[in-house]
């Protein structure tokens, strides 16, 4: 008896298959085959979502009314007939597990699945009537939420870090990244705007009075420097952190204690966080797309250090 989880329920296999389908989708998009692009993309979305649930446990995607599938989810293969949950159930479960995956995202994903079913099982052409721009933005936002939950990156899923990827497909992937960043900013802004006027005003005033050190848990790791930035979602004072890029000595002077140098340090931004509305942006590309300050500089005065001289004895 086999005690391995079959590929039909394995997170890694589902993830790889979703990558294959989204690459097929991008090829169709470049060729302006909009219907097929959305069809392949809809299949990739469902597979990606099932991969996320399966990463917790394969039983979360096994059909609960099909005992053979429940056995398989536990690593006991009693049949090659494996059934998984419906798309509707999938997106309901993701809403419970992925915090930003709210009712609005769930409803969009259900619409995608319904159109996919109509495309495959009826004479209708539902994707032909879809506004591509709106569909794309919502789609890439939903995908990004699932990828973030899995600890995966947008680029690795799309394969855009592969040098062999055709340039036009990479361009489409970059356009998709822009869309998802814009939707993330818009969604966060929508939530903040729903607050009562007095609560919003107080939140903005409080943010203005606080400094980076007032938020010791805002960033997960230590960074070389931090600087302020206006949040593109709520306009509150927020923060960018980054690593040292380079430094230049701009002045030297000596005194009785030694020689001192003034150094200008330049940092590159890596992560953005807004403690007021909760907007999160990660990576140089996302900060660029959101038009946030990517560089920061400061000066430091320090005593010059001299390398020990050898061979002069």
C-alpha positions as CSV (number, residue, x, y, z in Angstrom):
1,X,0.0,0.0,0.0
2,X,1.3,3.5,-1.0
3,X,1.6,6.1,1.8
4,X,2.7,9.0,-0.4
5,X,0.3,11.9,-1.1
6,X,-0.6,11.6,-4.8
7,X,0.2,14.6,-7.2
8,X,-3.5,15.4,-7.5
9,X,-3.4,16.6,-3.9
10,X,0.3,17.5,-3.4
11,X,1.0,21.2,-2.9
12,X,4.2,21.2,-5.0
13,X,2.6,19.5,-8.0
14,X,-0.4,21.8,-7.9
15,X,1.9,24.8,-7.7
16,X,4.0,23.6,-10.7
17,X,0.9,23.0,-12.8
18,X,-0.4,26.5,-12.0
19,X,2.9,27.9,-13.2
20,X,2.6,26.0,-16.4
21,X,-1.0,27.3,-17.0
22,X,-0.1,30.9,-16.2
23,X,2.7,30.8,-18.7
24,X,0.3,29.4,-21.3
25,X,-2.0,32.3,-20.4
26,X,0.7,34.9,-20.9
27,X,1.5,33.5,-24.3
28,X,-2.1,33.9,-25.3
29,X,-2.3,37.4,-23.9
30,X,0.7,38.5,-25.9
31,X,-1.0,37.1,-29.0
32,X,-4.2,39.1,-28.1
33,X,-6.1,35.8,-27.7
34,X,-8.1,37.3,-24.8
35,X,-10.6,34.5,-24.3
36,X,-7.9,31.8,-24.1
37,X,-5.7,34.0,-21.9
38,X,-8.5,34.3,-19.3
39,X,-9.4,30.7,-19.6
40,X,-5.8,29.5,-18.8
41,X,-5.4,32.2,-16.1
42,X,-8.6,31.0,-14.4
43,X,-7.3,27.4,-14.3
44,X,-4.0,28.7,-12.9
45,X,-5.8,30.6,-10.2
46,X,-7.7,27.6,-8.9
47,X,-4.6,25.4,-9.0
48,X,-2.6,28.0,-7.1
49,X,-5.3,28.3,-4.4
50,X,-5.5,24.5,-4.0
51,X,-1.7,24.5,-3.7
52,X,-2.0,27.0,-0.8
53,X,-4.5,24.9,1.1
54,X,-2.7,21.7,0.4
55,X,0.5,23.3,1.9
56,X,-1.3,23.2,5.2
57,X,-2.7,19.7,4.7
58,X,-3.9,17.9,1.6
59,X,-7.2,17.0,3.3
60,X,-8.2,20.7,2.9
61,X,-8.7,20.1,-0.8
62,X,-9.9,16.5,-0.8
63,X,-13.6,16.0,-1.5
64,X,-15.1,15.2,1.9
65,X,-17.8,13.0,0.4
66,X,-15.3,10.8,-1.4
67,X,-13.6,8.5,1.1
68,X,-10.9,7.4,-1.4
69,X,-9.8,11.1,-1.7
70,X,-9.7,11.5,2.1
71,X,-7.5,8.4,2.4
72,X,-5.2,9.8,-0.3
73,X,-4.9,13.1,1.6
74,X,-3.6,11.1,4.5
75,X,-1.0,9.3,2.3
76,X,-3.0,6.1,1.9
77,X,-3.7,5.4,-1.7
78,X,-6.7,3.0,-2.1
79,X,-7.7,4.2,-5.5
80,X,-6.4,6.3,-8.4
81,X,-9.8,8.1,-8.5
82,X,-9.1,11.4,-6.6
83,X,-11.6,14.1,-6.3
84,X,-11.0,17.7,-5.0
85,X,-13.3,20.4,-3.6
86,X,-15.2,22.8,-5.8
87,X,-13.8,26.3,-6.7
88,X,-16.6,27.8,-4.5
89,X,-15.4,25.8,-1.4
90,X,-11.8,26.6,-2.2
91,X,-12.3,30.3,-2.2
92,X,-14.4,30.2,1.0
93,X,-11.6,28.4,2.8
94,X,-9.0,30.8,1.5
95,X,-11.1,33.6,2.9
96,X,-10.7,32.0,6.4
97,X,-7.0,31.5,6.1
98,X,-5.7,34.5,4.1
99,X,-6.5,37.6,6.0
100,X,-6.6,40.2,3.0
101,X,-8.6,37.6,1.0
102,X,-11.9,39.3,1.8
103,X,-15.5,38.8,0.5
104,X,-14.7,41.1,-2.4
105,X,-11.8,39.0,-3.6
106,X,-13.7,35.8,-2.9
107,X,-16.6,37.0,-5.1
108,X,-14.3,38.0,-7.9
109,X,-12.7,34.5,-7.8
110,X,-16.1,32.8,-7.8
111,X,-17.0,34.9,-10.9
112,X,-13.8,33.8,-12.6
113,X,-14.6,30.1,-11.8
114,X,-18.2,30.5,-13.0
115,X,-17.2,32.1,-16.3
116,X,-14.6,29.3,-16.7
117,X,-17.3,26.7,-16.2
118,X,-19.6,28.4,-18.7
119,X,-16.8,28.6,-21.2
120,X,-16.0,24.9,-20.9
121,X,-19.5,23.5,-20.5
122,X,-21.9,25.7,-22.5
123,X,-22.2,27.5,-25.8
124,X,-21.7,30.9,-24.1
125,X,-18.5,33.0,-24.5
126,X,-18.4,34.7,-21.1
127,X,-14.8,35.9,-21.3
128,X,-15.4,37.7,-24.5
129,X,-17.7,40.2,-22.7
130,X,-15.3,40.8,-19.8
131,X,-13.5,44.1,-19.5
132,X,-9.9,43.0,-19.7
133,X,-8.4,45.9,-17.8
134,X,-10.6,45.5,-14.8
135,X,-10.4,41.7,-14.9
136,X,-6.6,41.8,-15.0
137,X,-6.2,44.1,-12.0
138,X,-8.5,42.1,-9.8
139,X,-7.0,38.8,-11.0
140,X,-3.4,39.7,-10.2
141,X,-4.3,41.1,-6.8
142,X,-6.0,37.8,-5.9
143,X,-3.0,35.9,-7.1
144,X,-0.6,38.0,-5.1
145,X,-2.5,37.4,-1.9
146,X,-2.3,33.7,-2.3
147,X,1.4,33.8,-3.3
148,X,2.2,35.9,-0.2
149,X,0.4,33.5,2.0
150,X,2.5,30.7,0.6
151,X,5.7,32.7,1.0
152,X,6.2,32.7,-2.8
153,X,7.0,35.7,-5.1
154,X,5.2,37.0,-8.0
155,X,8.3,36.8,-10.2
156,X,9.1,33.2,-9.4
157,X,5.6,32.1,-10.1
158,X,5.5,33.8,-13.4
159,X,9.0,32.7,-14.3
160,X,10.1,36.3,-15.1
161,X,13.4,35.7,-13.4
162,X,14.2,33.2,-16.1
163,X,16.5,34.8,-18.7
164,X,15.0,32.5,-21.4
165,X,11.6,34.0,-21.0
166,X,10.5,36.0,-24.1
167,X,10.7,39.8,-23.7
168,X,7.1,40.4,-24.6
169,X,5.9,38.0,-22.0
170,X,8.1,39.6,-19.4
171,X,6.7,43.0,-20.3
172,X,3.1,41.6,-19.8
173,X,4.2,40.2,-16.4
174,X,5.6,43.6,-15.4
175,X,2.3,45.2,-16.4
176,X,0.5,42.7,-14.2
177,X,2.8,43.6,-11.3
178,X,1.8,47.3,-11.8
179,X,-1.8,46.4,-11.7
180,X,-1.6,44.4,-8.5
181,X,0.3,47.1,-6.7
182,X,-2.3,49.7,-7.8
183,X,-5.2,47.5,-6.6
184,X,-3.4,46.8,-3.3
185,X,-3.1,50.5,-2.7
186,X,-6.7,51.1,-3.7
187,X,-8.1,48.4,-1.5
188,X,-6.2,49.6,1.5
189,X,-7.4,53.1,0.8
190,X,-11.0,51.9,0.6
191,X,-10.8,50.3,4.0
192,X,-9.3,53.5,5.6
193,X,-11.9,55.7,3.9
194,X,-14.7,53.6,5.6
195,X,-13.6,54.9,9.0
196,X,-15.5,57.7,10.6
197,X,-14.2,61.2,9.8
198,X,-13.1,61.8,13.4
199,X,-11.3,58.5,13.6
200,X,-9.4,59.1,10.3
201,X,-8.4,62.6,11.4
202,X,-7.1,61.3,14.8
203,X,-5.2,58.5,13.1
204,X,-3.4,61.0,10.8
205,X,-2.6,63.3,13.7
206,X,-1.2,60.5,15.8
207,X,0.9,59.3,12.9
208,X,2.4,62.7,12.4
209,X,3.6,62.9,16.0
210,X,5.3,59.5,16.0
211,X,8.7,58.4,14.8
212,X,10.2,55.2,13.5
213,X,11.3,54.0,16.9
214,X,7.7,54.1,18.1
215,X,6.9,51.1,16.0
216,X,9.5,48.4,17.1
217,X,7.5,45.6,15.4
218,X,6.6,47.3,12.2
219,X,9.4,45.6,10.2
220,X,10.3,42.0,10.6
221,X,14.1,42.3,10.3
222,X,16.9,44.8,11.0
223,X,17.7,47.3,8.3
224,X,20.6,49.7,7.8
225,X,18.4,52.8,7.7
226,X,14.8,54.0,7.7
227,X,13.2,57.2,6.4
228,X,9.8,58.7,6.2
229,X,7.4,58.6,3.3
230,X,3.8,59.6,2.7
231,X,1.5,56.6,2.4
232,X,-0.1,56.4,-1.1
233,X,-3.2,54.9,0.5
234,X,-4.0,57.1,3.4
235,X,-1.5,59.9,3.2
236,X,-0.2,59.3,6.8
237,X,3.4,59.3,7.8
238,X,4.8,55.9,6.9
239,X,8.3,54.4,6.6
240,X,10.7,52.9,4.1
241,X,13.7,50.8,5.2
242,X,16.7,49.8,3.2
243,X,20.3,48.7,3.0
244,X,23.5,50.6,2.6
245,X,24.3,51.0,-1.1
246,X,27.6,53.0,-1.0
247,X,29.4,55.7,1.0
248,X,31.7,58.5,0.0
249,X,34.2,60.5,2.1
250,X,33.3,64.1,1.6
251,X,35.6,65.8,4.2
252,X,38.6,65.0,6.4
253,X,40.1,67.0,9.2
254,X,42.6,66.4,11.9
255,X,43.0,67.3,15.6
256,X,45.2,66.3,18.5
257,X,43.3,63.0,18.8
258,X,43.6,61.9,15.2
259,X,42.1,62.4,11.7
260,X,38.3,62.5,11.3
261,X,36.3,61.9,8.2
262,X,32.8,62.9,7.2
263,X,31.1,60.2,5.2
264,X,27.9,60.5,3.1
265,X,26.0,57.2,3.1
266,X,23.4,56.3,0.5
267,X,20.8,53.6,1.1
268,X,18.4,51.8,-1.3
269,X,14.9,51.2,-0.2
270,X,13.6,47.6,0.1
271,X,10.4,47.6,2.2
272,X,7.5,50.0,2.9
273,X,5.1,49.8,5.8
274,X,2.3,52.1,6.9
275,X,1.4,51.7,10.5
276,X,-1.8,53.7,10.0
277,X,-3.7,51.8,7.3
278,X,-1.5,48.7,7.1
279,X,-0.3,49.0,3.5
280,X,2.7,46.8,2.8
281,X,5.0,46.9,-0.2
282,X,8.0,44.7,-0.6
283,X,10.9,45.0,-3.0
284,X,12.5,47.7,-5.1
285,X,10.1,47.1,-7.9
286,X,6.9,47.6,-5.8
287,X,8.3,50.7,-4.2
288,X,9.1,52.0,-7.7
289,X,5.6,51.3,-9.0
290,X,4.1,53.1,-6.0
291,X,6.4,56.1,-6.6
292,X,7.9,55.9,-3.1
293,X,11.3,57.4,-2.3
294,X,13.8,54.7,-3.2
295,X,17.0,56.4,-1.9
296,X,18.0,58.0,1.3
297,X,21.2,59.6,2.4
298,X,22.8,60.8,5.7
299,X,26.2,61.8,7.0
300,X,28.4,60.3,9.7
301,X,31.6,61.6,11.3
302,X,34.1,59.0,12.3
303,X,37.8,58.6,13.1
304,X,39.8,57.3,10.2
305,X,41.1,53.8,10.6
306,X,44.6,52.9,9.3
307,X,45.6,49.4,8.1
308,X,48.7,48.1,9.9
309,X,51.9,48.3,7.9
310,X,53.9,45.2,7.3
311,X,57.5,44.7,6.2
312,X,58.8,48.1,7.3
313,X,60.6,46.9,10.4
